[in-house]
């Protein structure tokens, strides 16, 4: 190495002492990594950490020591230095932790190569970066606090003040607000022994440090107030060291964000300390300003809830004055600015609104237009109130556009109109309904019922034509009674009328069309034209009760009138009334007819619970009777033959749809046990369909998985309709036989005679006396003790005779040995 001489000095000779003065650990290694030289800081670090490096140990291989390190940092350092010595890298840097039990430290390793006389060496420096790392950690902690949305603003302030006190070594940290001559502490971090908490107030004159910050609108840093700024000393609070910055909100000083202590600091506040405090004060000012604007916006929206905008002549949003969330689906009001009416609203609505804007600009007068808009809560009605705007802040051709929500007003207006029409129509329909119900009370035939209904409906001016019909095929209707039409046959009905009527029968719901011609094929001839060619609103009303639909009632409204929801509901009630009347007639005809139609049905592999159990248990079930209960279901009383009672109960109990099962009558000679079974769900049964058509179920037996049942119907019943109704609810059911059966004529006298024959003289005497003395009235006319005294018998004997008499009377109604019996 050639010596370098300048001004008589050997410069290389100066390098060693100079490097010893640097606050970093420095070493030189050869190409193999052996330490050739170190500076004094290196040696001091070694002595302080028990790894003293002496001239006798300078030959230690640095790379070998790094390779043996327990962590990856040593290996990374060794690999990087080798790359530098091999000429693969021009330099190598690595930041790493080097913590002790008492402190956390970080260093930055820097290595660079150099050559002398063709030999390669490397200089290695370890630079202490603990202070920088600590500051980075503080900034990260402050960032986490400021962005933690789960904390309230007050919680964020308290956390920042605690962080500042810890970082700066201060005892006190406060955010305070200037209110006139008072100083209000809004957030405080202080020792537990200090008499200071949030909400406390004091005179601004008592805090000259904070007053100085407020008045000069600049930060203040004091290490020792007596030495550095005695004019700011305060005897009241005793603040000796201070660092603080003004909090500015909307251009005005709100207060101060400061940290202070009651003793002089040993170390000066650094520039970084001041920057950190200014960052905290700026954040606090920003948040306070944002809160103030939010509160102002909320107050404005409360007092003036209608969204308002500035719009130019092209329909472009220039500004949003209030929060439009009550009208529009936007997350930020700024998203509307720059858009046009046509970009935001449906085309027709935008055209109408733009026309109002331009009319206001052209005439210089107020304009108003109503429009609908789809909002998150549903359709809303608005009134756009538009007026020209004269303001230097905007172009001349601008308007202020206020969107006033008038949905509630519209709803009230519509509801009033609807209620008025509904009341008027309901009054007339209710009167008509009462007249029809009264007329149907004494009607004895289905034809008479349908004719009476058609006549009453057309005699009012509500309907110009009415007819009834039943399903003729899958797509056609067979016409029944009619009124308001001169001549009508099924062939004269259009395809639209057939289809509308079939839909009503299939769905069991009223079907309404505003114009029957619109659902029929246009034609110049009478083929496929509706019965009434004029534009006419038509309703197809199903004649339905329970699971049975007897047909359809077709009503044609008067010219120009429409059939609304309320009227549709009343017509549906009328349809049910007609169906119940038809059912009543069928039942009466079945009971009173000298001859009935007996229909026998078979459902192979039935889904019925008892049919399934009959196959599983190899037995048969015979239905004794079904008793309707309030839930809409029935209690079934069945006898099981060919199986043990316990097996039946176990099988029924394990069936999911069975709610309860009990043996109510044990097996006896020639009499199978009787079970009471309640189902926990309402299921469709063909027996219900037969009952709806007025039939009397005579027998129902489940055996080998099949269900066989028999019913007697009125002689004029539409057997085809009954079979189709049963097959629709229970597919696979077959009509096995149909025969006419003569019924014995039984009068009321015959029935009374049968009851008297079943009573003993003593039972009859007890029953007659109880009835004569009002025992069955409410309240009772006589007590049991009084009856017993009258008959000169004991009370237990009276109760025994009455109980036997009751059994005889009720048995005459339900026992099968008294004649033909209906199981329902």
Buried (B, 14 or more C-beta within 10 A) or exposed (E): EEEEEEEEEEEEEEEEEEBBEEEBBBBBBBBEBBBEBBBBBBBEBBEEEEEEBEEEEBEEBBBEBBBEEEEEBBBBBBBBBBBBBEEEBEEBEBEBEBEEEEEEBBBBBBBBBEEEEEEBBBBBBBBBBBEBBBBEEBBEBBEEBBEEEEBEEEEBBBBBBEBBBEBBBBBBBBBBBBEEEEBBBBBBBBEEEEEBEBEBEBEBEEBBBBBBBBEEEEBBBBBBBEEBBEEBBBEEBEBBBBBBBBBBBEEEBBBBBBBBBEEBBEEEBEEBBBBBBBBBBBBBBBBBBEEEEEEEBEEBBEEEEBBBBBBBBEBBBBBBBBBBBBBBEBEEBEBBBEEBBBEBBEEEBBBBBBBBBBBBBEEEEEBEBEBBBEBEEEEBBBBBBBBBBEEEEBEEBBBBBBBBBBBEEBEEEEEEEEEEEBEEBBEBBEEBBEBBEEBBEEBEEBBBBBBBBBBBBBEEEBBBBBBBBBBEEEEBBBBBBBBBBEEBEBEBBBBBBBBBBBBBBBEEBBBBBBBBBEBBEEEEEEEBBBBBEEEBBBBBBBBBBBBBBBBBBBBBBBEEBEBBEBBBEBBBEBBBBBBBBBBBBBBEBBBEBEEBBBBBBBBEEBEBBBBBBBBEBEBBBBBBBBEEEEEEBBBBBBBBBEBEBEBBBEBBEEBEEBBEBEBEBEBEEEEBBBBBBBBEEEEEBBBBBBBBBBBBBBBBBBBEBBBBBBBBBBBBBBBEBBBBBBBBBBEEBEBEEEEEBEBEEEEEEEEEEBBEEBBEEBBBBBBEBBEEBEBEEEEBBBEBEBBBBBBEBEBEEBBBBBEBBEEBEEEBEEEEEBEBBBBB
